Amino acid sequence: MSKIAVVYKSKYGATKKYAEWLSEDIGADLYLQDNCKVEILNSYDTIIYGGGIYASGIAGLSFIKKNYSKLKDKNITIFAVGASPYDEKAYNHLKEYNLSGDLENIKLFYLRGMFDLKNMTFKDKLLIGMLKGVLRKKDSSQFEPWEKALVESMDNVSDWTSRDNLKEIRKFLGV
């Protein structure tokens, strides 16, 4: 068994794709977060957790937070997947929102994922529709990078995933 585990939660497939690629690239064992028990992770030195970003939260990160007392001696790395291009301000907000307190020293990576309105749940489509309404009232020259990306992707299927996007994680892990 490898000493590295990649655990992920994916709603639309981008996080799953990155988790699978990373697992292959570094020879790690792969676990879907819904099927992973903390006891399984006791035999690993390094845990890499990946989740999509929804309303500033990282999907499934509660698993790490809830079990942190049992995992705190592990090398934990997080990757978050979103549809927007990388933006330092948004990254800092994401880190502060998700990795405070005991988790503040965990390394966080941002990876750009996919956007496909047609495959989203009704709830997600509703939220996107509400955002679209708000953005229509805003001067486009005042858009944040994520707002601009949303408007540009709104009526398209966009996939920004690339195995090359994992190079900084592999470099950080030394593999």
C-alpha positions in Angstrom: 0.0 0.0 0.0 1.3 3.5 -0.9 2.0 6.0 1.8 -0.1 8.7 0.0 -3.9 8.8 -0.2 -5.8 11.0 -2.5 -9.4 11.6 -1.2 -11.9 13.5 -3.2 -15.5 14.7 -3.4 -16.7 15.6 -6.9 -20.1 16.8 -8.1 -19.6 17.3 -11.8 -16.4 15.4 -12.6 -13.5 17.9 -12.6 -12.3 17.1 -9.1 -12.6 13.4 -9.8 -10.5 13.8 -13.0 -7.8 15.7 -11.1 -7.8 13.2 -8.2 -7.5 10.3 -10.7 -4.7 12.0 -12.6 -2.8 12.9 -9.4 -3.2 9.4 -7.9 -1.7 8.0 -11.2 1.1 10.5 -11.3 2.3 10.0 -7.8 1.4 6.4 -7.2 -1.2 7.2 -4.5 -4.2 5.2 -3.4 -7.5 6.9 -4.4 -10.6 7.2 -2.3 -14.0 8.8 -2.9 -14.7 10.8 0.2 -18.2 9.3 0.6 -16.7 5.8 0.9 -13.6 6.7 3.0 -13.5 6.2 6.7 -10.9 8.0 8.8 -9.5 4.6 10.0 -8.4 3.8 6.5 -6.3 6.9 6.4 -4.3 6.0 9.6 -1.9 3.9 7.5 -0.9 6.9 5.3 1.8 9.5 5.9 0.3 12.0 3.4 -3.3 12.8 2.7 -4.3 14.9 -0.3 -7.9 16.1 -0.2 -9.7 17.5 -3.2 -13.1 19.1 -3.5 -15.1 21.5 -5.7 -15.9 25.0 -4.6 -19.5 25.8 -4.0 -20.5 29.2 -2.4 -16.9 29.6 -1.1 -16.9 26.3 0.6 -14.8 23.3 -0.5 -17.1 20.3 -1.0 -16.6 17.5 1.7 -13.9 19.4 3.6 -16.0 18.8 6.7 -14.6 15.2 6.6 -11.1 16.6 7.2 -12.3 19.2 9.8 -14.4 16.6 11.7 -11.5 14.1 11.8 -8.6 16.5 12.1 -7.8 15.4 15.7 -7.1 11.9 14.2 -5.3 13.2 11.2 -3.2 16.1 12.6 0.0 14.1 12.5 -0.4 13.5 8.8 0.9 15.7 5.9 -2.3 17.1 4.6 -2.6 19.0 1.4 -5.9 20.4 -0.1 -6.8 21.2 -3.6 -10.0 23.1 -4.5 -11.5 23.1 -8.0 -13.5 26.0 -9.4 -14.7 27.4 -12.7 -13.0 30.8 -12.3 -9.4 31.6 -13.4 -7.0 31.9 -10.5 -7.3 35.2 -8.6 -5.1 36.0 -5.6 -7.9 37.8 -3.8 -10.3 34.9 -4.3 -7.7 32.4 -3.3 -7.0 34.3 0.0 -10.7 34.4 0.7 -11.1 30.7 0.0 -8.2 29.8 2.3 -9.5 32.1 5.1 -13.0 30.7 4.8 -12.1 27.1 4.7 -8.7 26.7 6.5 -8.9 28.6 9.7 -7.9 27.6 13.2 -6.2 24.2 13.3 -6.2 24.0 9.5 -4.5 27.3 8.8 -1.1 25.8 8.0 -2.5 23.3 5.5 -1.2 24.0 2.0 -4.1 24.8 -0.4 -3.9 24.6 -4.2 -6.5 26.0 -6.6 -7.2 24.2 -9.9 -9.5 25.4 -12.6 -12.3 23.0 -13.4 -15.3 22.9 -15.7 -18.5 24.7 -16.3 -21.5 23.1 -18.0 -24.9 24.6 -17.1 -26.8 21.8 -18.8 -25.5 19.2 -16.5 -26.0 21.1 -13.3 -28.7 20.3 -10.7 -31.8 22.4 -10.6 -30.6 24.1 -7.4 -27.3 25.0 -9.0 -29.0 26.2 -12.1 -31.2 28.4 -9.9 -28.3 29.9 -8.1 -26.5 30.6 -11.4 -29.6 32.2 -12.7 -29.8 34.4 -9.7 -26.2 35.4 -10.1 -26.8 36.1 -13.7 -29.6 38.5 -12.7 -27.4 40.3 -10.3 -24.6 40.6 -12.9 -26.9 42.1 -15.5 -27.4 45.1 -13.2 -23.7 45.6 -12.7 -21.3 47.5 -14.9 -19.1 44.8 -16.6 -16.0 46.9 -16.1 -16.5 46.4 -12.4 -16.7 42.6 -12.5 -14.4 40.5 -10.3 -12.5 37.9 -12.3 -14.9 35.1 -11.2 -17.9 37.2 -12.4 -16.3 37.8 -15.8 -15.5 34.1 -16.1 -19.1 33.2 -15.2 -20.5 35.6 -17.8 -18.1 34.3 -20.5 -18.9 30.6 -19.7 -22.7 31.0 -19.0 -23.9 29.6 -22.3 -21.0 27.3 -23.1 -19.5 24.1 -22.0 -16.1 24.9 -20.8 -13.4 22.5 -19.6 -10.2 24.0 -18.3 -8.9 20.8 -16.6 -5.4 19.8 -17.6 -3.0 17.3 -16.1 -0.4 20.0 -16.4 -2.4 22.0 -13.8 -1.2 19.5 -11.2 2.5 20.3 -11.6 2.7 22.6 -8.6 1.1 20.0 -6.3 3.6 17.3 -7.6 6.4 19.8 -7.1 5.2 20.6 -3.5 5.0 16.9 -2.8 8.5 16.3 -4.3 7.3 13.7 -6.8 
